[in-house]
Amino acid sequence: MAEDDALAVFEGALRSELKELRALSETGAASRAPVMLDQQSVGRLSRMDAMQAQAMAQATERRRLMRIQQVEAALKRIEDGEYGYCLACGEEIEGRRLETDPAAPLCIGCSRGEN
């Protein structure tokens, strides 16, 4: 695959992932809302279950927002002509790593702390 073709594939994958992440973030807003006391449910366990579900939804949203930032940063690097190069050492990131995670900002060595 030519370099320009590969870049277009990575950009398309990043844009698709960003769209999906934003849609998931919007649809999950209700599960992160404050827990209301359900008068139909009996006991503390129902409220505890609801609070646990809310906490898990909030943690998921935090991870989703971090991923959105990573994807947006990768798209910015494409726009700036800096995509595919390690932010730590400046070396080219191996194609297989970008195929696995198109938003990867570091080469394998730097992500492992080897460089």
N, CA, C and O atoms as a GROMACS GRO file, in nm:
protein
  460
    1MET      N    1   0.085  -0.118   0.000
    1MET     CA    2   0.000   0.000   0.000
    1MET      C    3   0.090   0.124   0.000
    1MET      O    4   0.186   0.130   0.077
    2ALA      N    5   0.060   0.220  -0.085
    2ALA     CA    6   0.137   0.344  -0.093
    2ALA      C    7   0.117   0.425   0.035
    2ALA      O    8   0.016   0.411   0.104
    3GLU      N    9   0.216   0.510   0.065
    3GLU     CA   10   0.212   0.590   0.188
    3GLU      C   11   0.088   0.679   0.195
    3GLU      O   12   0.024   0.688   0.300
    4ASP      N   13   0.054   0.744   0.083
    4ASP     CA   14  -0.065   0.830   0.081
    4ASP      C   15  -0.193   0.750   0.103
    4ASP      O   16  -0.285   0.794   0.171
    5ASP      N   17  -0.197   0.630   0.043
    5ASP     CA   18  -0.313   0.542   0.061
    5ASP      C   19  -0.326   0.499   0.206
    5ASP      O   20  -0.435   0.498   0.262
    6ALA      N   21  -0.213   0.463   0.267
    6ALA     CA   22  -0.214   0.421   0.407
    6ALA      C   23  -0.259   0.536   0.496
    6ALA      O   24  -0.338   0.516   0.589
    7LEU      N   25  -0.210   0.655   0.469
    7LEU     CA   26  -0.248   0.771   0.548
    7LEU      C   27  -0.399   0.796   0.537
    7LEU      O   28  -0.464   0.828   0.637
    8ALA      N   29  -0.453   0.782   0.418
    8ALA     CA   30  -0.597   0.800   0.398
    8ALA      C   31  -0.677   0.695   0.474
    8ALA      O   32  -0.783   0.724   0.529
    9VAL      N   33  -0.627   0.572   0.476
    9VAL     CA   34  -0.694   0.464   0.550
    9VAL      C   35  -0.693   0.495   0.699
    9VAL      O   36  -0.796   0.481   0.766
   10PHE      N   37  -0.577   0.536   0.752
   10PHE     CA   38  -0.567   0.569   0.895
   10PHE      C   39  -0.657   0.688   0.930
   10PHE      O   40  -0.723   0.688   1.033
   11GLU      N   41  -0.658   0.788   0.844
   11GLU     CA   42  -0.742   0.906   0.870
   11GLU      C   43  -0.890   0.867   0.870
   11GLU      O   44  -0.966   0.912   0.955
   12GLY      N   45  -0.929   0.783   0.776
   12GLY     CA   46  -1.068   0.737   0.772
   12GLY      C   47  -1.105   0.658   0.896
   12GLY      O   48  -1.214   0.675   0.951
   13ALA      N   49  -1.015   0.572   0.940
   13ALA     CA   50  -1.040   0.493   1.061
   13ALA      C   51  -1.052   0.584   1.183
   13ALA      O   52  -1.138   0.562   1.269
   14LEU      N   53  -0.965   0.685   1.192
   14LEU     CA   54  -0.970   0.778   1.305
   14LEU      C   55  -1.099   0.859   1.305
   14LEU      O   56  -1.161   0.877   1.409
   15ARG      N   57  -1.138   0.908   1.189
   15ARG     CA   58  -1.262   0.987   1.181
   15ARG      C   59  -1.385   0.902   1.215
   15ARG      O   60  -1.477   0.948   1.282
   16SER      N   61  -1.385   0.779   1.170
   16SER     CA   62  -1.495   0.687   1.201
   16SER      C   63  -1.501   0.658   1.351
   16SER      O   64  -1.609   0.659   1.410
   17GLU      N   65  -1.385   0.633   1.411
   17GLU     CA   66  -1.382   0.607   1.555
   17GLU      C   67  -1.427   0.730   1.634
   17GLU      O   68  -1.501   0.717   1.731
   18LEU      N   69  -1.384   0.848   1.592
   18LEU     CA   70  -1.423   0.971   1.660
   18LEU      C   71  -1.574   0.990   1.655
   18LEU      O   72  -1.637   1.026   1.755
   19LYS      N   73  -1.632   0.967   1.540
   19LYS     CA   74  -1.778   0.980   1.524
   19LYS      C   75  -1.850   0.882   1.617
   19LYS      O   76  -1.948   0.918   1.683
   20GLU      N   77  -1.802   0.758   1.622
   20GLU     CA   78  -1.864   0.656   1.707
   20GLU      C   79  -1.850   0.692   1.856
   20GLU      O   80  -1.945   0.677   1.932
   21LEU      N   81  -1.732   0.739   1.895
   21LEU     CA   82  -1.709   0.776   2.035
   21LEU      C   83  -1.800   0.891   2.078
   21LEU      O   84  -1.856   0.889   2.187
   22ARG      N   85  -1.814   0.988   1.992
   22ARG     CA   86  -1.902   1.103   2.024
   22ARG      C   87  -2.048   1.059   2.034
   22ARG      O   88  -2.120   1.106   2.122
   23ALA      N   89  -2.090   0.971   1.947
   23ALA     CA   90  -2.228   0.921   1.952
   23ALA      C   91  -2.251   0.842   2.082
   23ALA      O   92  -2.355   0.857   2.145
   24LEU      N   93  -2.155   0.759   2.120
   24LEU     CA   94  -2.168   0.683   2.244
   24LEU      C   95  -2.172   0.775   2.365
   24LEU      O   96  -2.245   0.750   2.460
   25SER      N   97  -2.094   0.881   2.360
   25SER     CA   98  -2.091   0.976   2.470
   25SER      C   99  -2.226   1.044   2.486
   25SER      O  100  -2.273   1.064   2.599
   26GLU      N  101  -2.289   1.078   2.376
   26GLU     CA  102  -2.420   1.144   2.381
   26GLU      C  103  -2.529   1.049   2.432
   26GLU      O  104  -2.613   1.089   2.512
   27THR      N  105  -2.527   0.925   2.386
   27THR     CA  106  -2.631   0.831   2.427
   27THR      C  107  -2.614   0.783   2.570
   27THR      O  108  -2.710   0.738   2.632
   28GLY      N  109  -2.493   0.791   2.623
   28GLY     CA  110  -2.468   0.744   2.760
   28GLY      C  111  -2.493   0.848   2.866
   28GLY      O  112  -2.474   0.821   2.985
   29ALA      N  113  -2.535   0.967   2.828
   29ALA     CA  114  -2.554   1.076   2.925
   29ALA      C  115  -2.657   1.040   3.032
   29ALA      O  116  -2.639   1.076   3.148
   30ALA      N  117  -2.761   0.971   2.996
   30ALA     CA  118  -2.866   0.937   3.093
   30ALA      C  119  -2.814   0.844   3.202
   30ALA      O  120  -2.856   0.855   3.318
   31SER      N  121  -2.724   0.754   3.168
   31SER     CA  122  -2.673   0.660   3.269
   31SER      C  123  -2.576   0.726   3.365
   31SER      O  124  -2.543   0.669   3.470
   32ARG      N  125  -2.528   0.846   3.331
   32ARG     CA  126  -2.436   0.918   3.420
   32ARG      C  127  -2.508   1.022   3.504
   32ARG      O  128  -2.446   1.089   3.587
   33ALA      N  129  -2.637   1.036   3.484
   33ALA     CA  130  -2.717   1.135   3.558
   33ALA      C  131  -2.725   1.096   3.706
   33ALA      O  132  -2.705   0.980   3.740
   34PRO      N  133  -2.754   1.193   3.792
   34PRO     CA  134  -2.766   1.162   3.934
   34PRO      C  135  -2.869   1.052   3.959
   34PRO      O  136  -2.971   1.043   3.891
   35VAL      N  137  -2.839   0.970   4.057
   35VAL     CA  138  -2.927   0.858   4.091
   35VAL      C  139  -3.047   0.911   4.168
   35VAL      O  140  -3.033   0.977   4.271
   36MET      N  141  -3.165   0.881   4.117
   36MET     CA  142  -3.289   0.921   4.184
   36MET      C  143  -3.341   0.803   4.265
   36MET      O  144  -3.328   0.687   4.225
   37LEU      N  145  -3.400   0.833   4.376
   37LEU     CA  146  -3.456   0.730   4.461
   37LEU      C  147  -3.583   0.677   4.396
   37LEU      O  148  -3.678   0.752   4.372
   38ASP      N  149  -3.584   0.549   4.368
   38ASP     CA  150  -3.700   0.485   4.306
   38ASP      C  151  -3.792   0.436   4.417
   38ASP      O  152  -3.756   0.346   4.493
   39GLN      N  153  -3.908   0.495   4.427
   39GLN     CA  154  -4.002   0.460   4.533
   39GLN      C  155  -4.060   0.320   4.514
   39GLN      O  156  -4.114   0.263   4.609
   40GLN      N  157  -4.049   0.265   4.396
   40GLN     CA  158  -4.102   0.131   4.370
   40GLN      C  159  -4.007   0.022   4.420
   40GLN      O  160  -4.050  -0.088   4.455
   41SER      N  161  -3.876   0.054   4.424
   41SER     CA  162  -3.778  -0.044   4.468
   41SER      C  163  -3.771  -0.045   4.620
   41SER      O  164  -3.795   0.056   4.686
   42VAL      N  165  -3.740  -0.159   4.672
   42VAL     CA  166  -3.735  -0.174   4.817
   42VAL      C  167  -3.591  -0.193   4.860
   42VAL      O  168  -3.516  -0.271   4.802
   43GLY      N  169  -3.553  -0.119   4.965
   43GLY     CA  170  -3.424  -0.142   5.028
   43GLY      C  171  -3.309  -0.065   4.970
   43GLY      O  172  -3.318   0.001   4.866
   44ARG      N  173  -3.198  -0.076   5.043
   44ARG     CA  174  -3.076  -0.004   5.005
   44ARG      C  175  -3.008  -0.065   4.884
   44ARG      O  176  -2.940   0.005   4.810
   45LEU      N  177  -3.026  -0.196   4.863
   45LEU     CA  178  -2.955  -0.261   4.754
   45LEU      C  179  -2.990  -0.204   4.618
   45LEU      O  180  -2.903  -0.190   4.532
   46SER      N  181  -3.115  -0.169   4.598
   46SER     CA  182  -3.155  -0.112   4.469
   46SER      C  183  -3.083   0.020   4.444
   46SER      O  184  -3.035   0.045   4.334
   47ARG      N  185  -3.075   0.103   4.547
   47ARG     CA  186  -3.005   0.231   4.534
   47ARG      C  187  -2.855   0.209   4.516
   47ARG      O  188  -2.790   0.277   4.437
   48MET      N  189  -2.800   0.113   4.589
   48MET     CA  190  -2.657   0.083   4.576
   48MET      C  191  -2.625   0.032   4.436
   48MET      O  192  -2.524   0.069   4.377
   49ASP      N  193  -2.712  -0.053   4.383
   49ASP     CA  194  -2.693  -0.103   4.246
   49ASP      C  195  -2.695   0.012   4.146
   49ASP      O  196  -2.613   0.018   4.054
   50ALA      N  197  -2.790   0.103   4.165
   50ALA     CA  198  -2.800   0.218   4.074
   50ALA      C  199  -2.677   0.307   4.085
   50ALA      O  200  -2.628   0.358   3.984
   51MET      N  201  -2.627   0.326   4.206
   51MET     CA  202  -2.508   0.410   4.225
   51MET      C  203  -2.384   0.344   4.165
   51MET      O  204  -2.298   0.411   4.109
   52GLN      N  205  -2.375   0.211   4.176
   52GLN     CA  206  -2.263   0.139   4.118
   52GLN      C  207  -2.268   0.149   3.965
   52GLN      O  208  -2.166   0.169   3.900
   53ALA      N  209  -2.386   0.133   3.909
   53ALA     CA  210  -2.401   0.145   3.763
   53ALA      C  211  -2.364   0.286   3.717
   53ALA      O  212  -2.301   0.303   3.613
   54GLN      N  213  -2.404   0.386   3.795
   54GLN     CA  214  -2.370   0.524   3.761
   54GLN      C  215  -2.218   0.544   3.766
   54GLN      O  216  -2.162   0.607   3.676
   55ALA      N  217  -2.152   0.492   3.869
   55ALA     CA  218  -2.006   0.506   3.881
   55ALA      C  219  -1.935   0.439   3.764
   55ALA      O  220  -1.837   0.492   3.712
   56MET      N  221  -1.984   0.323   3.723
   56MET     CA  222  -1.922   0.254   3.609
   56MET      C  223  -1.943   0.334   3.481
   56MET      O  224  -1.852   0.343   3.399
   57ALA      N  225  -2.061   0.392   3.463
   57ALA     CA  226  -2.088   0.474   3.345
   57ALA      C  227  -1.999   0.598   3.343
   57ALA      O  228  -1.952   0.639   3.237
   58GLN      N  229  -1.976   0.658   3.459
   58GLN     CA  230  -1.889   0.776   3.466
   58GLN      C  231  -1.744   0.739   3.435
   58GLN      O  232  -1.676   0.814   3.365
   59ALA      N  233  -1.697   0.624   3.485
   59ALA     CA  234  -1.561   0.580   3.455
   59ALA      C  235  -1.545   0.550   3.306
   59ALA      O  236  -1.443   0.582   3.246
   60THR      N  237  -1.647   0.488   3.248
   60THR     CA  238  -1.644   0.460   3.104
   60THR      C  239  -1.637   0.589   3.025
   60THR      O  240  -1.564   0.598   2.926
   61GLU      N  241  -1.713   0.689   3.067
   61GLU     CA  242  -1.713   0.818   2.997
   61GLU      C  243  -1.577   0.886   3.008
   61GLU      O  244  -1.531   0.947   2.911
   62ARG      N  245  -1.512   0.877   3.124
   62ARG     CA  246  -1.377   0.936   3.138
   62ARG      C  247  -1.280   0.871   3.041
   62ARG      O  248  -1.201   0.940   2.976
   63ARG      N  249  -1.285   0.737   3.032
   63ARG     CA  250  -1.197   0.667   2.937
   63ARG      C  251  -1.231   0.706   2.793
   63ARG      O  252  -1.142   0.723   2.710
   64ARG      N  253  -1.359   0.719   2.765
   64ARG     CA  254  -1.403   0.758   2.630
   64ARG      C  255  -1.352   0.897   2.595
   64ARG      O  256  -1.305   0.920   2.483
   65LEU      N  257  -1.360   0.991   2.689
   65LEU     CA  258  -1.312   1.127   2.664
   65LEU      C  259  -1.161   1.130   2.642
   65LEU      O  260  -1.111   1.206   2.560
   66MET      N  261  -1.087   1.046   2.716
   66MET     CA  262  -0.943   1.037   2.694
   66MET      C  263  -0.913   0.985   2.554
   66MET      O  264  -0.823   1.035   2.487
   67ARG      N  265  -0.989   0.886   2.510
   67ARG     CA  266  -0.969   0.831   2.376
   67ARG      C  267  -1.004   0.934   2.269
   67ARG      O  268  -0.936   0.943   2.167
   68ILE      N  269  -1.110   1.011   2.292
   68ILE     CA  270  -1.146   1.117   2.197
   68ILE      C  271  -1.030   1.215   2.183
   68ILE      O  272  -0.999   1.257   2.072
   69GLN      N  273  -0.967   1.251   2.294
   69GLN     CA  274  -0.852   1.342   2.288
   69GLN      C  275  -0.737   1.280   2.210
   69GLN      O  276  -0.670   1.349   2.133
   70GLN      N  277  -0.712   1.149   2.229
   70GLN     CA  278  -0.605   1.082   2.156
   70GLN      C  279  -0.634   1.081   2.005
   70GLN      O  280  -0.544   1.107   1.924
   71VAL      N  281  -0.757   1.052   1.969
   71VAL     CA  282  -0.794   1.046   1.827
   71VAL      C  283  -0.786   1.186   1.765
   71VAL      O  284  -0.735   1.201   1.654
   72GLU      N  285  -0.836   1.287   1.836
   72GLU     CA  286  -0.828   1.424   1.785
   72GLU      C  287  -0.682   1.468   1.768
   72GLU      O  288  -0.649   1.536   1.671
   73ALA      N  289  -0.596   1.428   1.860
   73ALA     CA  290  -0.454   1.462   1.850
   73ALA      C  291  -0.391   1.394   1.728
   73ALA      O  292  -0.309   1.455   1.659
   74ALA      N  293  -0.429   1.270   1.702
   74ALA     CA  294  -0.377   1.199   1.584
   74ALA      C  295  -0.424   1.267   1.456
   74ALA      O  296  -0.346   1.281   1.362
   75LEU      N  297  -0.549   1.308   1.451
   75LEU     CA  298  -0.600   1.380   1.333
   75LEU      C  299  -0.527   1.513   1.315
   75LEU      O  300  -0.501   1.554   1.202
   76LYS      N  301  -0.494   1.578   1.423
   76LYS     CA  302  -0.418   1.704   1.416
   76LYS      C  303  -0.278   1.678   1.360
   76LYS      O  304  -0.226   1.756   1.280
   77ARG      N  305  -0.216   1.566   1.403
   77ARG     CA  306  -0.083   1.532   1.351
   77ARG      C  307  -0.090   1.503   1.201
   77ARG      O  308   0.003   1.537   1.127
   78ILE      N  309  -0.199   1.441   1.155
   78ILE     CA  310  -0.216   1.418   1.010
   78ILE      C  311  -0.224   1.552   0.939
   78ILE      O  312  -0.156   1.574   0.838
   79GLU      N  313  -0.306   1.641   0.992
   79GLU     CA  314  -0.323   1.775   0.934
   79GLU      C  315  -0.190   1.852   0.928
   79GLU      O  316  -0.164   1.923   0.832
   80ASP      N  317  -0.108   1.836   1.031
   80ASP     CA  318   0.020   1.907   1.040
   80ASP      C  319   0.134   1.837   0.967
   80ASP      O  320   0.245   1.890   0.960
   81GLY      N  321   0.107   1.718   0.912
   81GLY     CA  322   0.211   1.643   0.842
   81GLY      C  323   0.309   1.575   0.935
   81GLY      O  324   0.420   1.543   0.895
   82GLU      N  325   0.269   1.552   1.060
   82GLU     CA  326   0.358   1.491   1.159
   82GLU      C  327   0.311   1.352   1.200
   82GLU      O  328   0.369   1.291   1.291
   83TYR      N  329   0.210   1.302   1.135
   83TYR     CA  330   0.153   1.172   1.172
   83TYR      C  331   0.250   1.060   1.138
   83TYR      O  332   0.318   1.063   1.036
   84GLY      N  333   0.255   0.960   1.227
   84GLY     CA  334   0.337   0.842   1.203
   84GLY      C  335   0.475   0.852   1.262
   84GLY      O  336   0.556   0.761   1.246
   85TYR      N  337   0.504   0.962   1.330
   85TYR     CA  338   0.634   0.980   1.394
   85TYR      C  339   0.615   0.986   1.545
   85TYR      O  340   0.523   1.052   1.595
   86CYS      N  341   0.703   0.918   1.617
   86CYS     CA  342   0.696   0.911   1.763
   86CYS      C  343   0.712   1.049   1.824
   86CYS      O  344   0.804   1.124   1.788
   87LEU      N  345   0.624   1.084   1.917
   87LEU     CA  346   0.631   1.214   1.983
   87LEU      C  347   0.750   1.224   2.078
   87LEU      O  348   0.795   1.334   2.110
   88ALA      N  349   0.801   1.110   2.124
   88ALA     CA  350   0.912   1.110   2.220
   88ALA      C  351   1.048   1.113   2.151
   88ALA      O  352   1.133   1.195   2.186
   89CYS      N  353   1.069   1.024   2.055
   89CYS     CA  354   1.203   1.013   1.994
   89CYS      C  355   1.209   1.063   1.850
   89CYS      O  356   1.318   1.083   1.797
   90GLY      N  357   1.094   1.084   1.786
   90GLY     CA  358   1.092   1.135   1.650
   90GLY      C  359   1.107   1.029   1.542
   90GLY      O  360   1.100   1.060   1.423
   91GLU      N  361   1.129   0.904   1.582
   91GLU     CA  362   1.142   0.796   1.484
   91GLU      C  363   1.006   0.761   1.425
   91GLU      O  364   0.902   0.789   1.485
   92GLU      N  365   1.009   0.700   1.308
   92GLU     CA  366   0.884   0.660   1.244
   92GLU      C  367   0.820   0.545   1.322
   92GLU      O  368   0.888   0.451   1.363
   93ILE      N  369   0.689   0.554   1.343
   93ILE     CA  370   0.615   0.448   1.412
   93ILE      C  371   0.587   0.338   1.311
   93ILE      O  372   0.543   0.364   1.200
   94GLU      N  373   0.614   0.215   1.352
   94GLU     CA  374   0.597   0.100   1.263
   94GLU      C  375   0.451   0.089   1.216
   94GLU      O  376   0.358   0.110   1.294
   95GLY      N  377   0.435   0.055   1.090
   95GLY     CA  378   0.302   0.046   1.030
   95GLY      C  379   0.209  -0.050   1.101
   95GLY      O  380   0.090  -0.023   1.113
   96ARG      N  381   0.263  -0.163   1.148
   96ARG     CA  382   0.178  -0.260   1.219
   96ARG      C  383   0.121  -0.200   1.347
   96ARG      O  384   0.008  -0.231   1.385
   97ARG      N  385   0.199  -0.114   1.413
   97ARG     CA  386   0.149  -0.050   1.536
   97ARG      C  387   0.034   0.044   1.501
   97ARG      O  388  -0.067   0.048   1.571
   98LEU      N  389   0.050   0.121   1.393
   98LEU     CA  390  -0.056   0.213   1.352
   98LEU      C  391  -0.179   0.139   1.302
   98LEU      O  392  -0.291   0.187   1.317
   99GLU      N  393  -0.160   0.022   1.243
   99GLU     CA  394  -0.275  -0.058   1.201
   99GLU      C  395  -0.354  -0.106   1.322
   99GLU      O  396  -0.477  -0.114   1.318
  100THR      N  397  -0.282  -0.137   1.430
  100THR     CA  398  -0.347  -0.181   1.554
  100THR      C  399  -0.416  -0.065   1.623
  100THR      O  400  -0.529  -0.078   1.670
  101ASP      N  401  -0.346   0.049   1.631
  101ASP     CA  402  -0.401   0.169   1.695
  101ASP      C  403  -0.358   0.291   1.615
  101ASP      O  404  -0.248   0.343   1.634
  102PRO      N  405  -0.445   0.338   1.524
  102PRO     CA  406  -0.409   0.452   1.441
  102PRO      C  407  -0.380   0.580   1.519
  102PRO      O  408  -0.320   0.673   1.464
  103ALA      N  409  -0.420   0.587   1.645
  103ALA     CA  410  -0.396   0.706   1.726
  103ALA      C  411  -0.268   0.696   1.809
  103ALA      O  412  -0.238   0.786   1.888
  104ALA      N  413  -0.192   0.589   1.792
  104ALA     CA  414  -0.071   0.568   1.873
  104ALA      C  415   0.026   0.686   1.855
  104ALA      O  416   0.066   0.716   1.743
  105PRO      N  417   0.063   0.752   1.966
  105PRO     CA  418   0.154   0.866   1.956
  105PRO      C  419   0.301   0.828   1.972
  105PRO      O  420   0.389   0.908   1.943
  106LEU      N  421   0.327   0.705   2.018
  106LEU     CA  422   0.464   0.662   2.047
  106LEU      C  423   0.499   0.534   1.974
  106LEU      O  424   0.412   0.452   1.945
  107CYS      N  425   0.628   0.519   1.943
  107CYS     CA  426   0.675   0.394   1.886
  107CYS      C  427   0.674   0.287   1.997
  107CYS      O  428   0.655   0.320   2.114
  108ILE      N  429   0.694   0.163   1.960
  108ILE     CA  430   0.691   0.054   2.057
  108ILE      C  431   0.797   0.075   2.165
  108ILE      O  432   0.768   0.060   2.284
  109GLY      N  433   0.918   0.110   2.125
  109GLY     CA  434   1.026   0.129   2.222
  109GLY      C  435   0.995   0.234   2.326
  109GLY      O  436   1.017   0.213   2.445
  110CYS      N  437   0.945   0.348   2.282
  110CYS     CA  438   0.913   0.457   2.376
  110CYS      C  439   0.792   0.423   2.462
  110CYS      O  440   0.787   0.461   2.579
  111SER      N  441   0.695   0.352   2.406
  111SER     CA  442   0.577   0.317   2.486
  111SER      C  443   0.613   0.217   2.596
  111SER      O  444   0.548   0.212   2.700
  112ARG      N  445   0.717   0.139   2.572
  112ARG     CA  446   0.765   0.044   2.673
  112ARG      C  447   0.867   0.107   2.767
  112ARG      O  448   0.907   0.046   2.866
  113GLY      N  449   0.909   0.229   2.736
  113GLY     CA  450   1.009   0.296   2.818
  113GLY      C  451   1.150   0.250   2.789
  113GLY      O  452   1.239   0.267   2.873
  114GLU      N  453   1.173   0.193   2.671
  114GLU     CA  454   1.304   0.140   2.636
  114GLU      C  455   1.397   0.248   2.581
  114GLU      O  456   1.519   0.231   2.584
  115ASN      N  457   1.342   0.358   2.532
  115ASN     CA  458   1.427   0.463   2.472
  115ASN      C  459   1.450   0.574   2.570
  115ASN      O  460   1.519   0.670   2.538
   0.00000   0.00000   0.00000
